[in-house]
Amino acid sequence: MALQKSVLDWVVQTQSVPAESVVLAPLDPRLQVKACTGPLAMDLPFASPDTIRVRCAQPAWQLYVRVAVTGRVAVPAGPVKAEPAPVEKRQVLVAAVPLQRGMTLTEAHVRLVDADTSSMPVNVLEQVSQILHSEVVRDVRPDTPLRSQDIRPTLLVKRGQMVLMSIGQAQGFQISARVEAQQDGRYGEQIKLKNRDSGRMLTGLVKGPNQVQGL
């Protein structure tokens, strides 16, 4: 099989021995090894060169293959047993309370937990800052991981409202003015604004409730 051929080639290359001198222990016939989507990784996890560890990243699995090389002390050729890949964990964001569609999220609605990455959905959120100024687009049960598609930026500015537009840096020179929103805006969106006094059209970035940053 392809796995045994890969192990044989690796032993020949790394141990500088002829292929005919390498004998691989038979694989357990009950062993179901899934095809690896990428190259196999091999190494010698123990002091003896007679045990080869073979690992696959996707799908995640690892197994040990026993080998004997002519001219070295032979090793018992017992059946190979597959072992699960080490569990990798990372912190992810989960709902701390029941979340209802349309609810504006705060830090009190979520918490960070350690989770097994192999069972995590894609696009799972990992930082509390990712849910600020956001609302839930579907009901979420407690302890359920939050994904990027579960939330969207909150509507912070409505068309026709007077909003505070700031220009400049907060640490230095900054001016503010009251302007009229010409369209709805969510956090981080650019919207059109109008200065009622001058009639001038402006563009701003939504930064908070009825607050925009001039561009």
C-alpha positions as CSV (number, residue, x, y, z in Angstrom):
1,M,0.0,0.0,0.0
2,A,1.0,3.6,-0.5
3,L,1.6,4.2,3.2
4,Q,4.1,1.3,3.5
5,K,5.9,2.5,0.3
6,S,6.2,6.0,1.8
7,V,7.7,4.6,5.0
8,L,10.1,2.4,3.1
9,D,11.3,5.3,1.0
10,W,11.7,7.4,4.2
11,V,13.8,4.8,6.0
12,V,16.0,4.2,2.9
13,Q,16.6,8.0,2.6
14,T,17.1,8.9,6.3
15,Q,19.1,5.8,7.4
16,S,21.1,5.4,4.2
17,V,20.3,1.7,3.8
18,P,19.3,-0.3,0.7
19,A,15.6,-0.9,0.2
20,E,16.0,-4.7,0.1
21,S,17.4,-4.6,3.7
22,V,14.3,-3.0,5.1
23,V,11.5,-5.1,6.5
24,L,8.2,-3.5,7.6
25,A,6.0,-5.0,10.2
26,P,2.6,-5.9,8.7
27,L,-0.3,-3.5,9.4
28,D,-3.2,-4.7,11.4
29,P,-5.8,-5.8,8.8
30,R,-8.5,-4.2,11.0
31,L,-6.9,-0.8,10.7
32,Q,-8.8,1.7,8.6
33,V,-6.3,4.4,7.6
34,K,-8.0,7.4,5.8
35,A,-6.2,8.8,2.8
36,C,-4.1,11.9,3.7
37,T,-4.8,15.0,1.7
38,G,-1.2,16.2,2.1
39,P,2.3,14.8,2.6
40,L,2.9,12.4,5.4
41,A,5.1,13.5,8.2
42,M,7.5,10.9,9.7
43,D,10.0,10.9,12.5
44,L,11.7,8.8,15.2
45,P,9.9,9.5,18.5
46,F,12.0,7.1,20.5
47,A,15.7,6.4,21.0
48,S,15.5,3.3,18.8
49,P,15.4,3.7,15.0
50,D,13.1,0.7,14.8
51,T,9.8,2.6,15.4
52,I,8.6,5.2,12.8
53,R,5.8,7.6,13.7
54,V,3.6,8.5,10.7
55,R,1.4,11.5,11.0
56,C,-1.3,13.1,8.8
57,A,-2.6,16.7,9.3
58,Q,-5.9,16.3,7.4
59,P,-7.7,14.2,8.4
60,A,-5.7,14.2,11.7
61,W,-4.3,10.8,12.6
62,Q,-1.0,9.1,13.6
63,L,0.3,5.6,13.8
64,Y,3.5,3.7,14.5
65,V,5.3,1.4,12.1
66,R,7.9,-1.1,13.3
67,V,10.8,-1.8,11.0
68,A,13.8,-4.1,10.9
69,V,16.9,-3.5,8.9
70,T,19.3,-6.3,7.9
71,G,22.5,-6.0,9.9
72,R,20.7,-4.5,12.9
73,V,19.1,-6.3,15.8
74,A,15.7,-7.3,14.6
75,V,12.6,-5.9,16.4
76,P,9.4,-7.7,17.1
77,A,7.0,-7.3,14.1
78,G,3.8,-6.8,16.1
79,P,0.7,-5.3,14.5
80,V,0.5,-1.6,14.2
81,K,-2.1,0.4,16.2
82,A,-3.4,3.7,15.2
83,E,-3.4,6.5,17.8
84,P,-5.5,9.7,17.7
85,A,-3.6,12.9,17.0
86,P,-3.0,15.0,20.1
87,V,-6.0,17.2,20.9
88,E,-5.3,20.9,20.2
89,K,-7.3,23.5,22.2
90,R,-7.8,27.2,21.9
91,Q,-10.1,29.8,23.5
92,V,-13.3,30.5,21.6
93,L,-16.3,32.7,22.3
94,V,-19.5,31.1,23.5
95,A,-22.9,32.5,24.5
96,A,-23.0,33.1,28.3
97,V,-26.8,33.5,28.3
98,P,-29.6,32.7,25.8
99,L,-29.2,35.2,22.9
100,Q,-32.3,36.3,20.9
101,R,-32.3,37.5,17.4
102,G,-31.9,41.3,17.3
103,M,-30.2,41.6,20.7
104,T,-27.3,44.1,20.9
105,L,-24.3,42.3,22.4
106,T,-22.2,43.4,25.3
107,E,-19.3,41.7,27.2
108,A,-21.8,40.3,29.7
109,H,-23.5,38.2,27.0
110,V,-20.4,36.1,26.1
111,R,-17.5,34.3,27.7
112,L,-14.2,32.6,26.6
113,V,-13.8,28.8,27.0
114,D,-11.1,26.3,26.0
115,A,-12.4,24.1,23.2
116,D,-11.1,21.2,21.0
117,T,-10.2,22.7,17.6
118,S,-11.1,19.5,15.7
119,S,-14.8,19.9,16.6
120,M,-15.1,23.7,16.2
121,P,-17.2,25.2,13.4
122,V,-15.5,27.5,10.9
123,N,-15.4,31.2,11.5
124,V,-15.7,30.8,15.3
125,L,-15.1,34.0,17.2
126,E,-12.1,34.2,19.5
127,Q,-12.1,37.7,21.0
128,V,-14.7,39.7,23.0
129,S,-13.9,42.7,20.9
130,Q,-15.3,41.0,17.9
131,I,-18.9,41.2,19.2
132,L,-18.9,44.8,20.4
133,H,-21.3,47.1,18.4
134,S,-22.9,43.9,17.0
135,E,-26.3,42.3,17.1
136,V,-27.4,38.7,16.9
137,V,-29.1,37.5,13.7
138,R,-30.4,34.2,15.1
139,D,-31.3,32.7,18.4
140,V,-28.2,31.2,20.1
141,R,-28.4,28.8,23.1
142,P,-26.0,29.2,26.1
143,D,-22.5,27.6,25.7
144,T,-22.9,27.6,21.9
145,P,-19.8,28.9,20.0
146,L,-20.4,32.1,18.2
147,R,-19.5,32.4,14.5
148,S,-19.0,35.4,12.4
149,Q,-22.3,34.6,10.5
150,D,-24.2,34.7,13.8
151,I,-23.8,38.4,14.3
152,R,-23.7,41.7,12.3
153,P,-22.9,45.3,13.1
154,T,-25.6,47.1,15.0
155,L,-27.5,49.9,13.3
156,L,-26.1,53.0,15.1
157,V,-27.2,55.8,12.9
158,K,-30.6,56.3,11.2
159,R,-31.4,58.4,8.2
160,G,-32.6,61.8,9.0
161,Q,-31.1,61.9,12.5
162,M,-28.7,64.6,13.7
163,V,-25.3,63.0,14.5
164,L,-22.1,64.2,16.0
165,M,-19.2,64.2,13.4
166,S,-15.7,64.5,14.7
167,I,-12.7,65.5,12.5
168,G,-9.1,65.1,13.7
169,Q,-7.4,63.1,16.4
170,A,-8.8,62.9,20.0
171,Q,-5.3,63.3,21.4
172,G,-4.7,66.5,19.4
173,F,-6.6,69.0,17.4
174,Q,-10.2,68.0,16.9
175,I,-13.4,69.7,15.8
176,S,-17.0,68.5,16.0
177,A,-20.2,69.4,14.3
178,R,-23.8,68.4,14.2
179,V,-24.7,67.0,10.8
180,E,-27.7,65.2,9.3
181,A,-27.4,61.5,8.3
182,Q,-28.5,60.9,4.8
183,Q,-28.7,57.1,5.2
184,D,-28.7,54.4,7.8
185,G,-25.3,53.2,9.1
186,R,-23.9,50.3,11.0
187,Y,-20.7,50.3,13.0
188,G,-17.7,50.7,10.6
189,E,-19.8,51.7,7.6
190,Q,-19.3,54.9,5.5
191,I,-22.4,57.0,5.2
192,K,-23.4,60.3,3.5
193,L,-24.0,63.3,5.7
194,K,-25.2,66.8,5.2
195,N,-24.3,70.1,6.9
196,R,-27.7,71.8,7.2
197,D,-26.1,75.3,7.6
198,S,-23.9,75.2,4.4
199,G,-25.8,72.5,2.5
200,R,-22.4,70.7,1.9
201,M,-22.5,66.9,1.5
202,L,-19.9,65.0,3.6
203,T,-18.8,61.4,4.2
204,G,-18.3,59.8,7.6
205,L,-17.4,56.5,9.2
206,V,-19.9,55.2,11.9
207,K,-18.1,54.9,15.2
208,G,-20.9,54.7,17.8
209,P,-24.5,55.6,18.5
210,N,-25.2,58.8,16.5
211,Q,-21.4,59.3,16.2
212,V,-19.3,59.4,13.0
213,Q,-15.7,60.1,12.1
214,G,-15.2,62.6,9.3
215,L,-13.3,61.4,6.2
